[in-house]
Amino acid sequence: MHLILEQLQHRFSKEQTAWKTIQELEPCLIFRFGATFPMRTSGKGKTKKTERDYDNLVYDLNADESFNQRLVKGIDVYYPAIKEQIKK
């Protein structure tokens, strides 16, 4: 019995050899989690559709939702001072 936890799914599109190798293990469960998921395209012409590669999505939390739910207090951007010598 195999259980696979996959964190870097943006590196494992389902068309690549890595995904096919995972499938050969015949896992009972593949748990994919992370901040980025690859895009997948289906259909052609007018029926072409591009969407995130989610299967049986359990939970989705993006940056806007996490801020609106007050899970993040704020966002601060820091721009370091660059000396004129380095700019040239």
C-alpha positions as CSV (number, residue, x, y, z in Angstrom):
1,M,0.0,0.0,0.0
2,H,1.4,3.4,-1.0
3,L,0.5,6.8,0.1
4,I,2.1,9.7,-1.8
5,L,2.4,13.3,-0.6
6,E,3.3,15.7,-3.4
7,Q,4.2,19.2,-2.5
8,L,5.8,20.6,-5.6
9,Q,3.0,19.7,-8.1
10,H,4.0,22.6,-10.4
11,R,7.0,20.5,-11.3
12,F,4.9,17.3,-12.0
13,S,2.5,17.9,-14.8
14,K,0.5,14.8,-15.6
15,E,2.1,14.6,-19.0
16,Q,5.6,14.1,-17.6
17,T,7.5,10.9,-16.9
18,A,7.5,11.7,-13.1
19,W,3.7,11.5,-12.9
20,K,3.6,8.3,-14.9
21,T,6.2,6.7,-12.6
22,I,4.1,7.7,-9.6
23,Q,1.1,6.0,-11.2
24,E,3.1,2.8,-11.7
25,L,3.4,2.6,-7.9
26,E,-0.4,2.2,-7.8
27,P,-0.9,4.4,-4.7
28,C,-4.1,4.1,-2.7
29,L,-3.9,7.9,-2.2
30,I,-2.1,10.8,-3.7
31,F,-2.3,14.0,-1.6
32,R,-1.2,17.1,-3.5
33,F,-0.8,20.3,-1.6
34,G,0.9,23.6,-2.3
35,A,0.6,27.2,-3.4
36,T,0.9,26.6,-7.2
37,F,-0.7,24.0,-9.4
38,P,0.0,23.6,-13.1
39,M,-2.4,24.6,-15.8
40,R,-4.0,22.0,-18.0
41,T,-5.7,22.4,-21.4
42,S,-8.5,20.3,-22.8
43,G,-10.4,20.5,-26.0
44,K,-9.5,22.3,-29.3
45,G,-10.8,25.3,-31.1
46,K,-14.0,26.8,-29.6
47,T,-14.2,24.0,-27.0
48,K,-10.6,24.7,-25.7
49,K,-10.5,25.2,-22.0
50,T,-7.6,26.0,-19.7
51,E,-7.9,25.5,-15.9
52,R,-5.9,24.6,-12.8
53,D,-5.0,21.0,-12.5
54,Y,-7.2,20.3,-9.4
55,D,-8.7,16.9,-8.9
56,N,-11.0,16.4,-5.9
57,L,-10.1,19.8,-4.5
58,V,-10.6,19.8,-0.7
59,Y,-9.6,23.4,0.2
60,D,-8.5,26.5,-1.7
61,L,-7.1,29.6,-0.1
62,N,-5.6,32.4,-2.2
63,A,-3.9,35.6,-1.1
64,D,-7.0,37.7,-1.3
65,E,-9.1,35.3,0.7
66,S,-6.4,34.9,3.4
67,F,-6.2,38.7,3.8
68,N,-10.0,39.1,3.8
69,Q,-10.4,36.4,6.4
70,R,-7.8,38.3,8.5
71,L,-5.4,35.4,8.4
72,V,-2.7,37.9,7.3
73,K,-2.4,41.2,9.1
74,G,-1.0,43.1,6.2
75,I,1.4,43.2,3.4
76,D,4.6,45.1,3.5
77,V,7.0,45.7,0.6
78,Y,10.6,46.5,1.2
79,Y,12.8,48.1,-1.4
80,P,16.4,48.1,-0.4
81,A,18.4,51.2,-1.1
82,I,20.8,50.7,-4.0
83,K,23.9,52.8,-4.3
84,E,24.5,54.8,-7.5
85,Q,27.7,52.8,-8.1
86,I,25.9,49.5,-8.2
87,K,23.1,50.8,-10.5
88,K,25.7,51.5,-13.3
